[in-house]
Amino acid sequence: IFGWSALIGRKEYSATVICEQPCIALKFHNADIGRVLDRDVENAAQFYKQLAGALGDRLLQSYDLIE
């Protein structure tokens, strides 16, 4: 997951991404995603739960690196 910062209103990115192989990346404007999530509250909750889980995993990985 990258680009999540815009979804929660952050003005600065916390990381970058480099693709090691050819890939297809999809670009969505945060306002467009916000409108979709506003219309579908049930899936919005699931989306944010998944995002929170992914960010929580990253935080735990950073703790492991620090130790």
N, C-alpha and C positions, 0 to 999 in steps of 0.2 A: 504494500500500500504506500503510495506517495502522493503528495498534494493534499493530504487531509487537513492541513493547517487552515486552508481557506474555508473549509466547511464549518469550522468553529470560530471563525472571525479573526484568526491570527493574521497579522500583516507580514510577518517574516516566516520563512521556512526554517525548519530545524534540521533538515538534512537534504541531501541530493541523491540522485539515482543515476547509475551508469548501467546500461544494458551490455552484457558480455556476449550476447548473440543477437542476431537480427530478431526484431520483435515488432508487434503492433501495439501501440499505446493509444488509449482513448482519452480524449480531452473533453471535459465537461466544465461549463461555467458554473461556479458555485450557486449563482442565483437560479439557474435552471434546475439544479439538483434540489435546491430548497423548495421550489414550487412543486416538484414531483413529490417530495417527502411531505409537504404540507397537505397534499391531496390524499395521501395514503398513510394515515397515522400508524396503522398496525405494522406495515412494512418499514416505516420510518423508525419505529422503536427497535425492530430487528436489526436494521442497518446500523443504528448507533450502538446497539449492544455488540455487534460484530466489530465495529470500529474501536470501541472501548476495550474489547478483549485483545485485539491486535496491538493496541498501544500499551496495554498492561503487560503483554508478553515482551514487548521491546524494552519496557522499563525494567522488568526482571532480568533480561539479558544484559542490560547495562550494569545492573548491580553485580552480576557474575563477573563482568569484565573488570570492574573496580576492585573486587576482592582479589 
